[in-house]
Amino acid sequence: MKLPTFVPSLPAAIATAREYLAQAERADIHDHGRMIELHGSLTVCLGQLLAALDAEGSGQ
């Protein structure tokens, strides 16, 4: 998977991850389209979170 080109600040990435996880918790498991949408959103969110952690670890 390609890492995102946009690297948010770590606090912003954490807040976004929490927001998407909260949405996933409220979603109807039987809504196939919504589950696919959430999977994509969470995948991008995880990539951004890891990129923010990498940037913070390298001092950027």
C-alpha positions in Angstrom: 0.0 0.0 0.0 1.2 3.5 -0.9 1.7 5.8 2.1 -0.3 9.0 1.9 1.3 12.1 0.5 -0.5 14.3 3.0 0.9 13.9 6.5 -1.3 15.4 9.2 0.0 16.4 12.7 -0.1 13.5 15.1 -2.9 15.0 17.2 -5.0 15.6 14.1 -4.4 12.0 12.9 -5.4 10.6 16.3 -8.6 12.7 16.4 -9.5 11.5 12.9 -8.9 7.9 13.8 -11.1 8.2 16.8 -13.8 9.9 14.7 -13.8 7.1 12.1 -13.8 4.4 14.7 -16.8 6.0 16.4 -18.6 6.0 13.0 -17.7 2.3 12.5 -19.1 1.4 16.0 -22.4 3.0 15.1 -22.7 1.5 11.6 -25.1 -1.2 10.7 -23.1 -4.4 10.0 -25.8 -5.4 7.5 -25.2 -2.3 5.3 -22.7 -3.8 2.9 -22.0 -0.5 1.1 -21.4 1.3 4.3 -19.0 -1.4 5.5 -17.0 -1.1 2.3 -16.9 2.7 2.7 -15.8 2.5 6.3 -13.1 0.0 5.4 -11.7 2.4 2.8 -11.9 5.3 5.3 -10.2 3.4 8.1 -7.5 2.2 5.7 -6.6 5.7 4.7 -6.9 6.9 8.3 -4.5 4.2 9.4 -2.0 5.2 6.7 -2.1 8.8 7.8 -1.7 7.9 11.4 1.3 5.8 10.7 2.8 8.6 8.5 2.2 11.1 11.3 4.0 8.7 13.8 6.9 8.2 11.4 7.2 12.0 10.9 7.2 12.6 14.6 9.7 9.9 15.2 12.1 11.4 12.6 11.7 14.9 14.0 10.0 16.5 11.0 
